[in-house]
Amino acid sequence: MASTNGPSNFVPEQLFHTVLTVIDYSHDSSGANRTLFVLKTHGTLAAAKKYASHALEAVNFTVEDFEVYRIRAEEDPAKAWTHGDGVLVFARAFDGQEFLVGIDTTPNNESLPATPDGELKLPEGAKFLHYVLQITVDYNADRSGSSQSTEIEGTYVHRADAWTAAHVSLDPTEFAEFDRRGDAQFIEQWPFGEDVAVHAVSETGQNYFIAVKSPPEKKHEVKHHHHKHHALKK
């Protein structure tokens, strides 16, 4: 361990990401219109849980912004919590948007050090991380696009490294259709969203989007940034 880190810092094997999913039922009752935000990353699960319970306040929401606002307590019996296994905070806005806060775990692919209380020590004055996300939409399961999942594929200090990883995260030979941002046919317009690096379609019709995101700073970035991933349905 480098002595500059101090003796008490450590390099966690895994990172714990506080994740916010916003489902915009106000514009689409199917739940297909949803966006995932990674709000912050910690080096210990305890630190992530502590942050997650107040994560909406961290991006400047208040309890008054919501019609329903529930925080899951450690001691709550499972059957008393009706908002999903991995959900630590559930909130519903007055316009029908739902906010779900949970924790996702990934390997510490850049070997970032953490302090004993779980705060990450980012190098070179970096204020936040960049995340490579894989969004999978299964239009066969539901034509609306509401059957979808998002996984964090990697975590990077530098935006350029995240974009590089995003572009090579899928093997083009395994897909029936494969589009990279920067391909010649998309010079005029890239239709899949400015944070999407790759769009691919499998032989069975599943759509994959590889996106690069950084944490939102304010609630307006959360309230107005979600979009439906539309790909095949022409």
C-alpha positions as CSV (number, residue, x, y, z in Angstrom):
1,M,0.0,0.0,0.0
2,A,1.4,3.4,-0.9
3,S,2.4,5.3,2.2
4,T,0.7,8.5,0.8
5,N,-2.7,6.9,1.4
6,G,-2.0,6.7,5.2
7,P,-1.9,3.5,7.1
8,S,-5.7,3.3,7.7
9,N,-6.9,3.6,4.2
10,F,-7.7,0.4,2.3
11,V,-8.6,-0.8,-1.2
12,P,-12.0,-2.5,-1.1
13,E,-12.5,-5.5,-3.4
14,Q,-16.0,-4.2,-4.1
15,L,-17.7,-0.9,-4.4
16,F,-21.2,-0.1,-3.2
17,H,-23.2,2.3,-5.3
18,T,-26.3,4.1,-4.2
19,V,-28.7,3.9,-7.2
20,L,-31.8,5.9,-7.8
21,T,-34.4,4.6,-10.3
22,V,-37.0,7.1,-11.4
23,I,-40.1,5.6,-13.1
24,D,-42.3,8.2,-14.8
25,Y,-45.8,6.9,-14.6
26,S,-47.1,10.4,-15.3
27,H,-46.2,10.1,-19.0
28,D,-46.4,6.3,-19.5
29,S,-48.5,4.1,-17.2
30,S,-46.6,1.0,-18.3
31,G,-43.5,2.0,-16.4
32,A,-41.3,1.9,-19.5
33,N,-40.2,5.5,-19.0
34,R,-37.5,5.1,-16.4
35,T,-34.0,6.2,-15.8
36,L,-31.3,5.0,-13.4
37,F,-28.9,7.4,-11.7
38,V,-25.9,6.5,-9.7
39,L,-25.8,9.0,-6.9
40,K,-22.6,8.1,-5.0
41,T,-20.2,5.2,-4.4
42,H,-18.7,4.0,-1.1
43,G,-16.1,1.4,-0.1
44,T,-18.2,-0.2,2.6
45,L,-21.8,-1.4,2.6
46,A,-22.4,0.3,5.9
47,A,-21.4,3.7,4.5
48,A,-23.6,3.1,1.4
49,K,-26.6,2.2,3.5
50,K,-26.2,5.3,5.7
51,Y,-26.0,7.5,2.6
52,A,-28.8,5.8,0.7
53,S,-31.3,6.4,3.5
54,H,-30.8,10.2,2.9
55,A,-29.8,10.1,-0.8
56,L,-32.8,12.0,-2.1
57,E,-31.9,14.9,0.2
58,A,-28.3,14.8,-1.1
59,V,-29.7,15.8,-4.6
60,N,-31.8,18.6,-3.0
61,F,-35.2,16.9,-2.7
62,T,-37.2,17.4,0.5
63,V,-39.8,15.2,2.1
64,E,-42.4,17.9,1.0
65,D,-41.6,17.1,-2.6
66,F,-43.4,13.7,-2.2
67,E,-46.9,12.5,-1.6
68,V,-45.4,9.2,-0.2
69,Y,-41.9,9.0,1.4
70,R,-40.8,5.8,3.1
71,I,-37.4,4.7,4.4
72,R,-36.9,1.1,5.1
73,A,-35.6,0.4,8.6
74,E,-33.2,-2.4,9.3
75,E,-35.5,-3.9,11.8
76,D,-38.6,-3.9,9.5
77,P,-39.9,-7.4,9.0
78,A,-39.7,-8.3,5.3
79,K,-43.5,-8.7,4.8
80,A,-44.1,-5.1,6.1
81,W,-42.1,-3.6,3.3
82,T,-44.0,-3.7,0.0
83,H,-41.7,-1.8,-2.3
84,G,-39.3,-4.4,-3.4
85,D,-36.4,-6.4,-1.8
86,G,-33.5,-4.2,-2.9
87,V,-35.3,-0.9,-2.3
88,L,-34.2,1.1,0.8
89,V,-36.2,4.3,0.1
90,F,-39.5,4.6,-1.8
91,A,-41.0,7.9,-2.7
92,R,-43.9,8.9,-5.0
93,A,-44.1,12.5,-6.3
94,F,-47.4,14.3,-6.6
95,D,-47.3,13.9,-10.4
96,G,-47.0,10.1,-10.1
97,Q,-43.3,9.7,-10.6
98,E,-41.8,7.0,-8.4
99,F,-38.3,7.2,-6.9
100,L,-36.6,4.0,-5.7
101,V,-33.3,4.1,-3.9
102,G,-31.2,0.9,-3.6
103,I,-27.6,-0.3,-3.5
104,D,-25.7,-2.1,-6.3
105,T,-22.4,-3.8,-5.9
106,T,-19.5,-4.1,-8.5
107,P,-15.9,-5.1,-8.4
108,N,-13.5,-2.2,-7.7
109,N,-12.1,-2.3,-11.2
110,E,-9.8,0.7,-10.8
111,S,-8.6,-0.3,-7.3
112,L,-9.8,2.9,-5.7
113,P,-8.8,3.4,-2.0
114,A,-11.3,4.2,0.7
115,T,-11.1,5.6,4.2
116,P,-12.0,3.5,7.2
117,D,-15.5,5.1,7.2
118,G,-16.1,4.0,3.6
119,E,-15.5,7.3,1.8
120,L,-13.7,6.8,-1.5
121,K,-10.4,8.7,-2.0
122,L,-10.5,9.9,-5.6
123,P,-7.2,10.9,-7.2
124,E,-6.1,14.1,-8.9
125,G,-8.8,16.3,-7.6
126,A,-11.6,14.2,-9.1
127,K,-15.0,15.1,-7.6
128,F,-17.0,12.1,-8.8
129,L,-16.9,8.9,-10.8
130,H,-18.2,8.0,-14.3
131,Y,-20.3,4.9,-14.6
132,V,-20.7,2.5,-17.5
133,L,-24.3,1.2,-17.5
134,Q,-25.9,-1.6,-19.5
135,I,-29.6,-1.2,-20.0
136,T,-31.4,-4.2,-21.4
137,V,-34.9,-3.8,-22.8
138,D,-36.9,-6.9,-23.7
139,Y,-39.7,-5.9,-26.2
140,N,-40.7,-9.6,-26.5
141,A,-41.7,-9.8,-22.9
142,D,-43.6,-6.5,-23.1
143,R,-44.0,-4.4,-26.2
144,S,-44.2,-1.2,-24.1
145,G,-40.5,-1.6,-23.1
146,S,-41.4,-1.9,-19.4
147,S,-39.5,-5.2,-19.1
148,Q,-36.0,-3.7,-18.6
149,S,-33.0,-3.9,-16.3
150,T,-29.9,-1.8,-15.7
151,E,-26.5,-3.1,-14.5
152,I,-23.4,-1.1,-13.6
153,E,-20.6,-2.6,-15.7
154,G,-17.7,-0.5,-14.5
155,T,-16.6,2.6,-12.5
156,Y,-14.0,5.0,-13.8
157,V,-12.3,8.2,-12.5
158,H,-11.8,9.6,-16.0
159,R,-14.7,10.1,-18.4
160,A,-12.5,9.1,-21.4
161,D,-11.7,5.7,-19.8
162,A,-15.4,5.1,-19.2
163,W,-16.3,5.9,-22.9
164,T,-13.5,3.7,-24.1
165,A,-14.8,0.8,-21.9
166,A,-18.3,1.4,-23.0
167,H,-17.4,1.1,-26.7
168,V,-15.8,-2.3,-26.2
169,S,-18.1,-3.8,-23.7
170,L,-20.2,-5.7,-26.2
171,D,-18.9,-8.0,-29.0
172,P,-20.4,-6.9,-32.3
173,T,-20.3,-10.4,-33.7
174,E,-22.8,-11.6,-31.1
175,F,-25.6,-9.2,-32.3
176,A,-28.0,-9.0,-35.2
177,E,-27.7,-5.2,-35.1
178,F,-24.9,-3.2,-33.6
179,D,-24.6,0.6,-33.6
180,R,-21.8,2.7,-32.1
181,R,-22.0,6.4,-31.5
182,G,-19.5,7.7,-34.1
183,D,-20.5,5.3,-36.8
184,A,-20.7,7.0,-40.2
185,Q,-24.5,6.5,-40.6
186,F,-25.1,8.5,-37.4
187,I,-23.1,11.6,-38.3
188,E,-26.3,13.7,-38.6
189,Q,-28.2,12.3,-35.6
190,W,-27.6,9.6,-32.9
191,P,-31.1,8.5,-32.0
192,F,-30.4,6.7,-28.7
193,G,-29.6,9.5,-26.3
194,E,-26.5,11.6,-25.7
195,D,-25.1,9.4,-22.9
196,V,-25.5,6.2,-24.9
197,A,-22.3,4.8,-26.5
198,V,-23.6,1.6,-28.0
199,H,-26.9,0.2,-29.0
200,A,-27.2,-3.5,-30.0
201,V,-30.0,-5.9,-30.8
202,S,-29.8,-9.7,-30.2
203,E,-31.1,-12.3,-32.6
204,T,-34.0,-12.7,-30.2
205,G,-34.9,-9.0,-30.3
206,Q,-33.5,-7.9,-26.9
207,N,-32.1,-4.3,-27.0
208,Y,-29.0,-3.4,-25.2
209,F,-27.8,0.2,-24.5
210,I,-24.4,0.9,-23.1
211,A,-24.4,4.4,-21.4
212,V,-21.9,6.5,-19.6
213,K,-23.3,8.6,-16.7
214,S,-22.0,10.7,-13.8
215,P,-24.0,11.6,-10.7
216,P,-26.7,14.3,-10.9
217,E,-26.0,17.3,-8.9
218,K,-29.5,18.8,-8.4
219,K,-33.0,17.5,-8.3
220,H,-33.9,19.2,-11.6
221,E,-31.4,16.9,-13.3
222,V,-33.3,14.0,-12.0
223,K,-36.8,15.3,-12.6
224,H,-36.2,16.2,-16.2
225,H,-33.7,13.7,-17.5
226,H,-35.5,10.5,-17.9
227,H,-36.4,9.1,-21.3
228,K,-37.8,6.0,-22.7
229,H,-35.3,3.8,-24.5
230,H,-36.9,3.3,-27.9
231,A,-35.2,1.2,-30.5
232,L,-37.0,-1.3,-32.6
233,K,-40.5,-0.1,-32.4
234,K,-41.0,1.8,-35.6
